[in-house]
């Protein structure tokens, strides 16, 4: 499993602690230092079954400055959302858990983290 994380994020720290306690192996990607490409982010959205605006932190200063809360949320505008998140990776929700089997979850709640642990125990990654 790979985790897109921000070392300063409490939700990311909680995810790491939960996975460490369950002895779930993972690789960390500090996505603020190693931002995803548009293609990578598009693939992660596919894996999550989400749209770009579903994982965008629209309250962040960069999103506010861009006026993203008012951007259309449709197929034609999704590339614009993706481009903004690639240019400003702090807009990407975290932590994102990318499973070795091709699935993904946004690991912000204890329930989702429990699901991730169960999934790794069942599927091996």
N, C-alpha and C positions, 0 to 999 in steps of 0.2 A: 504494500500500500504506500502511496505517496500522499503527503499532506502539504497542501499549499497553506503556508502559515505566515503570520507576522509575529516575531518574537515578543513584541510589546503588547500583544492582544491577550486579554484574560480568557476569552473563549478558546483561543488556540492553546493556551497553557492548560486549560481544563481538559481539552481533547487529548493532549499529550499525556497528562497524568492518568486519565482513564485508560488509554491504550497501554501505557507503561504498567499500570497495576494489573491489567489483564494479560500482560506479556505478549501483546500484539506487536509484531515487528513492523516498522515503517521507515520511510525515507522522508526527510524534510526538504521542502523547497521554499526558501524565503522569497516569495514571489514579488516582493517589493524590490529586491535586489536583482532577481532574475525574472523580469516580467514575461508573461506569456505572449506569444505572437497571436495575431488575430485567428490564425488557423487552430492553434492550441486552445484558445478560449472557446472557439466555436465547437471544437470537439468535446471540451468539458461540458458545455451547455447541452450537447446532444446526450452525453453520458448521464447528466443530471435530469434530463427530460424537462429542462427549464428554458426560459427565454432570457435574454441579456438583462432586461430590467428586473427580473426576478432575483438576480444576485448582485444588483448594483446598489451600492450604499449612497443613496441620493441625498443624504444629509451631510455628506463630507463636503468640506470647503470647495474642492475642485468641482464637484457636481453642482453645488449651488452657483458657483461662478459661471458654469456652462448653462445654467438654467435647465438641467436635465429633468427635473420634476415635471416640467411642462412639455417635454419631448413626446411625440407620438409613440405609441407602443404597438407597432404593426410590422409586418414583414419588410416593408420598404425601408423602414427606419432602423431595423435591428443592426445592420452594419455600422451605422453611426454610433449606436450604443457600444458595440464591441470595440470600435476604434477609440472611443473615449476611455474605456476601461484599460485598453492596452497602453494608451498614452499616460494614463493616471491609474496605475494598478491598485492604489489605495482604495479605489472605488469597488473593487471586487470583494464580495462577501467572503468571510473566512470563519473557520478553517474549511477548506474543501478537501474531502477524503476521496482519493482516487484508488479504487480497488483494482487489483491485478487482473480480475475477471472482466474488466471493462465498465463496471458500474461506478457510481459516484454518489456521494451525499454531502450536504452542507452540515458540518458537525457542530451546531451551535447549542443543542439541547442535550440533557442527559439521556433522553429517550432515543435520540438519533445515535448518540455514542454507544448506547447499549445495543442498538441494532447493528452498528458497525462491528462491535465485538462478536456478537452472535454470528454475523455473516462471515467473518474471518475464521471463526472456530468451525463453522459448517463447511465453508468453501476453500479454506486455506489461503485467503488473501484477497 
